[in-house]
């Protein structure tokens, strides 16, 4: 699907502008995610390095602007760009949702007493690896979209799928903990945090599928066979 971007990038126009704004939105999400994680996991006062609310408002504005540019372009051109226009409208929804989940993490940090550290070394190690992997794959996704690189997108899909399953496992495990093992506030925060991380990973996957799947299969990890109706 996103091989069509190579054609769009060769000319000026509203679709190219919409694509550029989508990239800006993703980079803003990336900054917000890193700041939100730092706020929850490294600060006792929930201090945030950036203005999350203002950045989220900007992302919402970008989303509306992308929709407007795509609609305007399609209204004055033929249907040749219909597919990519629909793709852009689709992925900005996922980008906007990532911004919402980073705000959820910040809210969690503001309400949790002190920085969140899991009292089980193996859990803490796995959580740090998950945070690092998600952050790194923002960059992978941006590069994949910019280059229409299918292999990069597929590597992201595999890694984020693994992370989603791991997050679900830890949410379930948290529910089975005894109050003698962990503070109630920490247990609640851990379960919520893993849920937010899982959803962010899921939205990154949804966007990546636009590189490897036809439009009607965007949001699904595996591409359907060519001969399937």
C-alpha positions in Angstrom: 0.0 0.0 0.0 2.6 2.5 1.0 4.7 2.0 -2.1 2.3 4.6 -3.5 4.0 7.1 -1.3 7.0 7.0 -3.5 4.9 8.5 -6.3 3.4 11.1 -4.0 6.7 12.2 -2.6 7.8 13.1 -6.2 5.4 15.9 -6.4 4.1 18.8 -4.3 0.5 18.7 -3.2 -1.9 18.3 -0.3 -1.3 14.6 0.0 2.4 15.1 0.5 1.7 17.8 3.0 -0.7 15.4 4.8 2.0 12.7 4.8 4.6 15.1 6.2 2.2 16.1 9.0 1.6 12.4 9.8 5.4 12.1 10.3 5.4 15.1 12.6 2.5 13.6 14.6 4.5 10.4 15.1 7.6 12.2 16.2 5.5 14.2 18.6 4.0 11.0 20.0 7.6 9.6 20.4 8.6 12.6 22.4 5.5 12.4 24.5 6.0 8.7 25.2 9.5 9.1 26.4 8.6 12.0 28.6 5.6 10.1 30.0 7.7 7.0 30.8 10.3 9.1 32.5 7.6 10.9 34.6 6.2 7.6 35.9 9.4 5.6 36.3 12.1 8.1 37.2 10.4 11.0 39.0 9.0 11.0 42.5 7.0 14.2 41.7 5.6 13.1 38.3 7.6 15.9 36.7 7.3 16.0 32.9 10.0 17.4 30.6 7.5 18.6 28.0 4.0 20.2 27.9 2.0 17.0 27.2 -1.3 18.7 27.0 -0.1 21.3 24.5 1.5 18.6 22.4 -1.6 16.5 22.5 -3.7 19.5 21.3 -1.2 19.9 18.5 -1.6 16.3 17.5 -5.4 16.6 17.4 -5.0 19.7 15.2 -2.7 17.8 12.9 -5.2 15.0 12.7 -8.0 17.4 11.6 -5.6 19.1 9.1 -4.6 15.8 7.5 -8.3 14.9 7.1 -9.0 18.2 5.5 -6.0 18.1 3.1 -6.9 14.6 2.0 -10.5 15.4 1.4 -9.7 18.6 -0.5 -7.2 16.8 -2.6 -9.6 14.0 -3.5 -12.3 16.5 -4.3 -10.3 18.2 -7.0 -8.4 15.2 -8.4 -9.4 11.9 -9.9 -9.6 8.7 -7.9 -6.0 7.6 -8.5 -5.0 8.8 -5.0 -8.0 7.4 -3.3 -6.2 4.5 -1.7 -3.4 6.4 -0.2 -5.8 9.1 1.0 -7.9 6.6 2.9 -4.7 5.1 4.4 -3.6 8.5 5.7 -7.0 9.2 7.2 -6.9 5.7 8.8 -3.4 5.9 10.4 -3.8 9.4 11.9 -6.5 7.9 14.1 -3.9 5.5 15.5 -1.4 8.3 15.9 -3.9 10.3 17.8 -4.7 7.4 20.1 -1.1 6.9 21.0 -1.0 10.5 22.2 -4.0 9.8 24.4 -2.3 6.8 26.0 0.8 8.8 26.7 -1.5 11.3 28.6 -2.9 8.3 30.5 0.6 7.4 31.6 1.3 10.9 32.8 -2.0 10.9 34.7 -1.0 7.6 36.3 2.3 9.2 37.3 0.5 12.1 38.9 -1.7 9.8 41.0 0.9 7.2 41.9 2.8 7.9 45.2 6.4 8.3 43.9 8.1 6.7 40.9 6.9 3.3 39.9 9.5 0.5 40.5 8.4 -3.1 40.4 9.7 -5.0 43.5 10.4 -8.1 41.5 13.8 -7.9 39.7 12.8 -10.1 36.7 9.6 -8.1 36.2 11.5 -4.8 36.5 14.1 -6.0 34.0 11.4 -7.1 31.5 9.5 -3.8 31.9 12.5 -1.7 31.1 13.2 -3.8 28.0 9.6 -3.3 26.9 9.8 0.5 27.4 13.1 0.6 25.4 11.7 -1.6 22.6 8.6 0.5 22.2 10.5 3.8 22.1 13.0 2.4 19.6 10.2 1.2 17.3 8.8 4.7 17.0 11.9 5.4 15.0 11.6 2.1 13.1 8.1 3.0 12.1 8.9 6.5 11.0 11.8 5.2 8.8 9.6 2.4 7.5 6.9 4.9 6.4 9.4 7.3 4.9 11.1 4.6 2.8 8.1 2.4 2.2 10.3 -0.3 3.7 8.3 -3.5 4.1 11.1 -5.4 6.0 11.3 -2.7 8.7 7.5 -2.8 9.0 7.4 -6.6 9.3 10.2 -6.5 12.0 8.1 -4.0 14.0 5.0 -6.2 13.7 6.8 -9.2 15.0 8.4 -7.3 17.9 5.2 -5.4 18.9 3.2 -8.6 18.7 5.6 -10.2 21.2 5.4 -7.1 23.5 1.6 -7.2 23.4 1.5 -10.8 24.5 4.0 -10.1 27.3 2.0 -7.1 28.5 -1.1 -9.3 28.7 0.8 -11.9 30.6 2.0 -9.4 33.2 -1.5 -7.9 33.6 -2.9 -11.4 34.3 0.0 -12.1 36.7 -0.5 -8.9 38.6 -4.1 -9.9 39.3 -2.8 -13.0 41.0 -0.4 -11.2 43.4 -1.1 -11.3 47.1 -1.2 -8.0 49.1 1.7 -9.3 51.2 3.9 -9.3 48.0 3.2 -5.8 46.8 1.5 -2.6 47.7 -2.0 -2.2 46.3 -1.2 1.1 44.7 1.8 -0.4 42.9 -0.2 -3.4 41.7 -2.9 -1.2 40.3 -0.4 1.1 38.6 1.5 -1.9 37.1 -1.6 -3.4 35.6 -2.7 -0.1 34.2 0.7 0.7 32.9 1.1 -2.6 31.1 -2.4 -2.1 29.6 -1.3 1.4 28.2 1.9 0.0 26.8 0.0 -2.8 25.1 -2.4 -0.4 23.5 0.5 1.8 22.3 2.2 -1.2 20.8 -1.1 -2.2 19.1 -1.5 1.2 17.5 2.1 1.1 16.3 1.3 -2.2 14.7 -1.8 -0.9 13.1 0.2 1.9 11.4 2.9 -0.5 10.3 0.3 -2.8 8.6 -0.3 0.1 6.1 3.1 -0.7 4.7 2.6 -4.4 4.2 -1.1 -4.9 3.7 -3.8 -3.8 1.2 -6.2 -1.2 2.6 -8.9 -3.6 3.6 -6.4 -5.5 5.8 -4.9 -2.5 7.6 -4.9 -3.2 11.3 -4.3 -6.9 10.8 -0.9 -8.4 11.4 -1.0 -11.0 8.7 -1.7 -10.3 5.0 -4.3 -12.4 3.4 -3.3 -14.7 0.5 -3.6 -13.1 -2.9 -6.2 -15.5 -4.1 -8.4 -15.1 -1.0 -11.7 -13.3 -1.8 
